[in-house]
Amino acid sequence: MIVVPTDPLWHHVGDAAAWMAAAIGGRWVYRRRRPAVEALAARTTPGYFLSLALGAVAGAWLFGSLNLRAPSHSIAGALAGAIAGVELWKWRHGVRGSTGGPFVVPLCLGIIVGRWGCLFAGLPDATFGIPTGLPWGVDLGDGIARQPVQIYESLAMLLFLLAYRSALRQERPWAVQHGFHAFVLAYAVQRFVWEFLKPYPSLVFSLNLFHLLMIGLAAYALVWIARSRRL
């Protein structure tokens, strides 16, 4: 068992570090993938980003609070809310096709870094795993070895980011044309798996709220990828 020094304040440190990592990722995208950034700017207005931000905030607090039955927020909910806000804006303004490619690297980096803040925030963060007998179980202050689900998610998204970067360099169609939806699908699949290792209340059989949300996100990604191939 690995004893982790925890403090709720680390959640805020993790959030700040995640935003910094996302900003660095955004700068990389601007410098290395400028045509994609310019294409996004040409197809959108400030209302696009306002819809994205409002959707993310609403989704984060809605799903986080529903899951814990108390005021809280969630990165999964923020992603779902941002997607809903953007897709509504696109529908109202007649914008077709994917616009999320430039956000993939910043989002990945934000999740990779931010999840470590959740880990060091300890039990009050309510993102801990179920008890385990595995040697890498983490003690977050209660003397119980738990699944380090935060680390699992961080490493899973790091692996996706490395694969995505490699595919971009090789101009692979899935990364160039469907990068955002590939990101959503990868996030949904790995998060669906880790949810079985969390003590959240079940809603349908053994599935919790985030299981159902991940099914929805995966369906969204697969439908977009299939539809894009038919166009």
C-alpha positions as CSV (number, residue, x, y, z in Angstrom):
1,M,0.0,0.0,0.0
2,I,1.2,3.5,-0.9
3,V,0.5,6.2,1.6
4,V,-0.4,9.5,-0.2
5,P,0.0,12.8,1.7
6,T,-3.3,14.5,1.0
7,D,-4.9,17.9,1.5
8,P,-8.1,19.3,0.0
9,L,-6.2,22.4,-1.1
10,W,-4.4,20.2,-3.6
11,H,-7.6,20.1,-5.7
12,H,-7.2,23.8,-6.4
13,V,-3.5,23.4,-7.1
14,G,-4.4,20.6,-9.5
15,D,-7.0,22.7,-11.2
16,A,-4.5,25.6,-11.7
17,A,-1.9,23.2,-13.0
18,A,-4.5,21.6,-15.4
19,W,-5.4,25.0,-16.8
20,M,-1.7,25.8,-17.3
21,A,-1.1,22.5,-19.0
22,A,-4.1,23.1,-21.3
23,A,-2.8,26.6,-22.1
24,I,0.6,25.2,-23.1
25,G,-1.2,22.6,-25.2
26,G,-3.2,25.4,-26.8
27,R,-0.1,27.2,-27.7
28,W,1.4,24.1,-29.2
29,V,-1.7,23.6,-31.3
30,Y,-1.6,27.3,-32.5
31,R,2.0,27.0,-33.5
32,R,2.0,23.4,-35.0
33,R,-1.6,23.1,-36.2
34,R,-2.4,26.7,-37.2
35,P,-4.5,25.8,-40.3
36,A,-6.9,23.9,-38.0
37,V,-7.1,26.9,-35.7
38,E,-7.6,29.4,-38.5
39,A,-10.4,27.1,-39.9
40,L,-12.1,27.1,-36.5
41,A,-11.9,30.9,-36.3
42,A,-13.3,31.3,-39.8
43,R,-16.3,29.1,-39.1
44,T,-17.3,30.5,-35.7
45,T,-18.1,33.6,-33.8
46,P,-17.5,34.6,-30.1
47,G,-21.0,33.0,-29.4
48,Y,-19.5,29.6,-30.2
49,F,-17.0,30.0,-27.3
50,L,-19.6,31.4,-25.0
51,S,-21.9,28.5,-25.7
52,L,-19.0,26.1,-25.1
53,A,-18.1,27.8,-21.7
54,L,-21.7,28.0,-20.5
55,G,-22.4,24.4,-21.4
56,A,-19.2,23.2,-19.7
57,V,-20.1,25.0,-16.4
58,A,-23.7,23.8,-16.5
59,G,-22.7,20.2,-17.3
60,A,-19.9,20.1,-14.7
61,W,-22.2,21.2,-11.8
62,L,-25.3,19.3,-13.0
63,F,-23.7,15.9,-13.3
64,G,-21.3,16.3,-10.4
65,S,-24.2,17.3,-8.1
66,L,-26.5,14.6,-9.4
67,N,-23.9,11.9,-8.8
68,L,-23.1,12.9,-5.2
69,R,-26.5,14.3,-4.4
70,A,-24.7,17.4,-3.1
71,P,-23.1,20.4,-4.8
72,S,-20.1,19.2,-6.8
73,H,-18.6,19.4,-10.2
74,S,-17.2,16.9,-12.7
75,I,-14.9,17.0,-15.7
76,A,-17.0,14.4,-17.5
77,G,-20.1,16.6,-17.0
78,A,-18.1,19.6,-18.2
79,L,-17.2,17.7,-21.4
80,A,-20.7,16.6,-22.0
81,G,-22.1,20.1,-21.4
82,A,-19.6,21.8,-23.6
83,I,-20.4,19.4,-26.4
84,A,-24.1,20.0,-26.0
85,G,-23.6,23.8,-26.0
86,V,-21.4,23.7,-29.1
87,E,-23.7,21.3,-31.0
88,L,-26.7,23.6,-30.2
89,W,-24.7,26.6,-31.5
90,K,-23.7,24.8,-34.6
91,W,-27.3,23.7,-35.3
92,R,-28.6,27.2,-34.9
93,H,-25.9,28.7,-37.2
94,G,-25.9,26.0,-39.8
95,V,-22.3,24.9,-39.2
96,R,-21.6,21.3,-40.3
97,G,-18.6,19.1,-39.6
98,S,-16.3,18.8,-36.6
99,T,-14.9,21.9,-35.0
100,G,-13.3,20.3,-32.0
101,G,-9.9,19.2,-33.4
102,P,-7.9,22.2,-31.9
103,F,-9.2,21.3,-28.4
104,V,-7.9,17.7,-28.3
105,V,-4.3,18.4,-27.0
106,P,-5.4,21.0,-24.4
107,L,-8.2,18.8,-23.1
108,C,-5.9,15.7,-22.8
109,L,-3.2,17.7,-21.0
110,G,-5.8,19.2,-18.6
111,I,-7.1,15.8,-17.7
112,I,-3.7,14.2,-17.4
113,V,-2.5,16.8,-15.0
114,G,-5.7,17.6,-13.2
115,R,-6.3,14.0,-12.1
116,W,-3.2,14.1,-10.0
117,G,-4.7,17.1,-8.1
118,C,-7.8,14.9,-7.4
119,L,-5.6,12.2,-6.1
120,F,-3.7,14.4,-3.7
121,A,-6.9,16.1,-2.6
122,G,-7.8,12.8,-0.9
123,L,-11.1,11.6,0.3
124,P,-12.9,15.0,0.4
125,D,-12.5,15.2,-3.4
126,A,-14.9,12.2,-3.7
127,T,-13.0,10.8,-6.7
128,F,-11.4,7.9,-4.8
129,G,-11.6,4.2,-5.7
130,I,-12.9,1.2,-4.0
131,P,-10.7,-0.9,-1.6
132,T,-8.2,-3.2,-3.2
133,G,-5.6,-5.7,-2.2
134,L,-3.3,-4.7,-5.0
135,P,0.2,-3.7,-4.0
136,W,-0.2,-0.3,-5.6
137,G,-3.3,0.5,-3.7
138,V,-3.3,4.1,-2.2
139,D,-4.0,5.1,1.3
140,L,-5.7,8.5,1.2
141,G,-5.8,9.0,4.9
142,D,-8.2,6.4,6.2
143,G,-5.8,3.5,6.3
144,I,-7.6,1.7,3.5
145,A,-5.8,0.7,0.3
146,R,-7.9,1.9,-2.6
147,Q,-7.7,1.7,-6.4
148,P,-5.8,4.7,-7.7
149,V,-8.5,5.5,-10.3
150,Q,-7.2,9.0,-10.7
151,I,-3.8,7.7,-11.9
152,Y,-5.4,5.1,-14.1
153,E,-7.3,7.9,-15.9
154,S,-4.3,10.1,-16.2
155,L,-2.2,7.4,-17.7
156,A,-5.0,6.2,-20.1
157,M,-5.3,9.7,-21.5
158,L,-1.5,10.1,-21.7
159,L,-1.4,7.0,-23.9
160,F,-4.2,8.4,-26.1
161,L,-2.3,11.7,-26.4
162,L,0.9,10.0,-27.5
163,A,-1.0,7.9,-30.1
164,Y,-2.8,11.0,-31.3
165,R,0.4,13.1,-31.6
166,S,2.0,10.2,-33.5
167,A,-1.0,9.9,-35.8
168,L,-1.0,13.7,-36.5
169,R,2.7,13.6,-37.5
170,Q,1.8,10.9,-40.0
171,E,-1.3,12.7,-41.1
172,R,-3.5,9.7,-40.3
173,P,-7.1,10.4,-41.3
174,W,-8.6,9.4,-38.0
175,A,-6.5,12.0,-36.2
176,V,-6.7,14.8,-38.8
177,Q,-10.4,14.4,-39.6
178,H,-11.9,12.8,-36.5
179,G,-9.5,13.8,-33.8
180,F,-12.0,15.3,-31.4
181,H,-14.4,12.4,-31.7
182,A,-11.6,9.9,-31.3
183,F,-10.7,11.8,-28.1
184,V,-14.3,11.6,-26.9
185,L,-14.5,7.9,-27.6
186,A,-11.2,7.2,-25.9
187,Y,-12.2,9.2,-22.9
188,A,-15.6,7.6,-22.7
189,V,-14.3,4.0,-22.9
190,Q,-11.5,4.4,-20.4
191,R,-13.8,6.3,-18.0
192,F,-16.5,3.7,-18.3
193,V,-14.0,1.0,-17.2
194,W,-12.7,3.0,-14.2
195,E,-16.3,3.7,-13.0
196,F,-16.5,0.1,-11.9
197,L,-13.7,0.8,-9.5
198,K,-15.5,3.7,-7.7
199,P,-18.1,3.6,-4.9
200,Y,-20.7,5.7,-6.7
201,P,-24.3,4.7,-6.3
202,S,-25.8,2.5,-9.0
203,L,-28.7,3.7,-11.1
204,V,-29.3,0.8,-13.6
205,F,-28.1,-2.6,-12.6
206,S,-24.4,-2.0,-11.6
207,L,-24.1,1.2,-13.7
208,N,-23.8,4.6,-12.1
209,L,-24.6,8.0,-13.5
210,F,-21.2,8.4,-15.2
211,H,-21.5,4.9,-16.8
212,L,-24.6,6.1,-18.5
213,L,-23.0,9.4,-19.5
214,M,-20.0,7.6,-21.0
215,I,-22.4,5.4,-23.1
216,G,-23.9,8.6,-24.4
217,L,-20.6,10.2,-25.2
218,A,-19.3,7.1,-26.9
219,A,-22.5,6.9,-29.0
220,Y,-22.1,10.6,-29.9
221,A,-18.6,10.0,-31.1
222,L,-19.4,6.9,-33.1
223,V,-22.4,8.5,-34.8
224,W,-20.3,11.5,-35.8
225,I,-17.4,9.4,-37.2
226,A,-19.9,7.2,-39.1
227,R,-21.7,10.2,-40.5
228,S,-18.5,12.0,-41.5
229,R,-17.4,9.0,-43.5
230,R,-20.7,9.1,-45.5
231,L,-20.3,12.7,-46.4
